[in-house]
Amino acid sequence: MFKKEEGYEEFLAEKIRRGEEDVKAGRVVTLEESKAEIRLLIESKARELEAAEREALIYG
């Protein structure tokens, strides 16, 4: 059997309450929006890595 830490139920209730408030206030993103943001971040980091690798070859 699992033993719950003291205060966990209150912590969880607060997280749920805040999440519900965020949804009601429209402070959410869709899965598709999240995927698009992550894709852009990955593409940006890939370009940074390519530039760093080119610099290493030139100045290495």
C-alpha positions in Angstrom: 0.0 0.0 0.0 1.2 3.5 -0.8 1.7 6.0 2.0 0.7 9.6 1.1 2.9 12.4 2.4 1.2 14.8 4.7 -0.3 17.8 2.9 -0.4 16.0 -0.5 -4.2 16.1 -0.7 -4.2 19.8 -0.2 -1.3 20.3 -2.7 -3.2 18.3 -5.3 -6.5 20.1 -4.7 -4.7 23.5 -5.1 -3.1 22.3 -8.4 -6.5 21.2 -9.7 -8.1 24.4 -8.6 -5.5 26.5 -10.3 -5.7 24.4 -13.5 -9.4 24.9 -13.6 -9.0 28.7 -13.2 -6.5 28.7 -16.1 -8.9 26.9 -18.3 -11.8 29.2 -17.5 -9.6 32.3 -18.1 -8.4 30.9 -21.4 -4.8 30.5 -20.3 -4.3 27.3 -22.2 -2.8 26.1 -25.5 -4.0 23.3 -27.7 -1.9 20.2 -28.4 -1.4 21.4 -32.0 -0.2 24.9 -30.8 2.2 23.2 -28.4 3.6 20.9 -31.1 4.1 23.9 -33.4 6.0 25.8 -30.8 8.2 22.8 -30.0 8.8 22.2 -33.7 10.0 25.8 -34.1 12.2 25.5 -31.1 13.8 22.3 -32.4 14.4 23.9 -35.9 16.0 27.0 -34.3 18.3 24.8 -32.1 19.2 22.7 -35.2 20.3 25.9 -37.0 22.3 27.0 -34.0 24.1 23.7 -33.9 24.8 23.7 -37.6 26.3 27.3 -37.3 28.4 26.2 -34.3 29.7 23.2 -36.2 30.6 25.4 -39.2 32.5 27.7 -36.9 34.3 24.8 -35.3 35.5 23.6 -38.7 36.6 27.1 -39.8 38.3 28.1 -36.6 39.0 24.6 -35.2 
